[in-house]
Amino acid sequence: MAIFHLAYNVIDLQSTRRFYGDLLGCDEGRSTDTWVDFNFFGNQLSLHLGQPFETRATGKVGDHMVMMPHLGVVLDIEKWQELAEKLTAEKVDFIIPPTVRFKGQPGEQSTMFFCDPSGNPIEIKGFADMGAVFSH
């Protein structure tokens, strides 16, 4: 099994720790006074102080224009549902609230889009059948 490593900029480490650690439930790894690592659902996410990348809603997916570029993860549907309920209860400002896309089609998925405190867009997908992630 391979895991990905992704590094990008955030504007503040304190709000970043609250968001990724407390809200999303990601375990914190190594850190310095200028960056912090998180276990982002089994992947290494390194968040460094600096200017976040520019994003725009240019990705057409189904009926939605999604923010590009964005970070995401695919969870099994039970974990996705738990996280969706937690984020909804915490009144996260969703770009796309928890919803189902491509219902009854190959690749049917639950999805939600939101941003971290630095404006970095995140998509969390949920699949009832993880074998269908690459279906076409």
N, C-alpha and C positions, 0 to 999 in steps of 0.2 A: 504494500500500500504506500502510495506517495502522498505527502501533504504539501500544500502550497505555502509559500512565504510571500506576503505582500506588505510593502511599506509605503506609507503616505503621510502627508502632513495634517496636523491638527493645530488649533490656535491656543489650546489650554489643556494641560495635563490633568488638572483637578476635575474639570467637567468630563473629560474623556474617561477618567477612571470611574466616575459615577455611572456614566452611560454604558460603557462596555462591561464593566465589572458588576455594578449593582443592578442595573436595569436588564442587560442582556444575559447576565450570569456567566460571563467569560472569566476564567481564572487569569489572574495577572502573573506574568513571568518576570524576566529580568527588566531592569529599568535604570535610568540615570536621571539627571536633572533636565535632560532634553528629549528623552524618549521613553516609551513604555511598550513592552510586549504583552500580548494577550493570546490565550488559547481560544481562537475564534472557531468554536465548534469543531475542534480537531485540527485546525490550521494555525500557522503562526502569523500573527498580525502585529507589525511593528509601527507604532504611531509616533512620529517625530514632530517636534515644534517647528512650525514654518507655515508658509502660505498654502492653504488647501488648493487642490487643482480646480480648474474651472469646469463646471458641468452645465449641460443644457438638456432640455427634453427633446432629444432628436431621435430616439430609438422607437420605432413603431412596432409594437407587439400587440396583436389583436386590435382592440379598440382604443388602446392607450398609447400615449407618447411617454416613454420612460426616460429618466435621467441617464445621460451618458457622459463619461463612464460611470460605472457603479460597481460596488462590491456586493457579493451575494453568497448565499449558502443554500444548499438543498437539504432539508430535514425530512424525516419520516413524518407522516401526517399527525401522529399523536404529539410529537414534540413541537411541531409547527403550531398546532391548536393551543397547546399550553402557553407558548410564547405569545401568540396572537391575543389570547385572553389577558395575559399579564400586561402587554403593551397597551391594550385597549383600556384596562382598568387604571393604568398609569397616565392615561390621557395623552399618549404620544400623538404628535401632529403628523398624521399619515399623509403622504403624497398620494398613495393608492391604499385605501383601507383593506383589511383582510377580505379576500374575495377568491372565487374560483374562476380560473380561465380554462378555455378549451374543453368545457364540460362535454363528456361523452366522446371526445376525440383522443387520438394518440397524444400522449403528453399532457393529459388533463392534470392540472396543478392548482394548488392554493398558493396565493402570493400576497405579499404586502410590501410596500415601499415606504421608507421614512429616511430622515437624515440624522446623522450624529450632531452633536452641538457645534461642530465646525462646518456643517453644511455638506458633509460627505454623504452621498446617497447610498443606501443599503437596501437590497432586496432579499427577503427571506421567502424561499419557496418550500412548499410541502407536497409530498407525493404519497398517495396511498399505496402505490406500487413502485418501489424504488427501481425496479427493473425497467420502468417506462420512462425514466429520465431522458434517455436518448432515443426514444421512439419517434418515428416519422411516418 
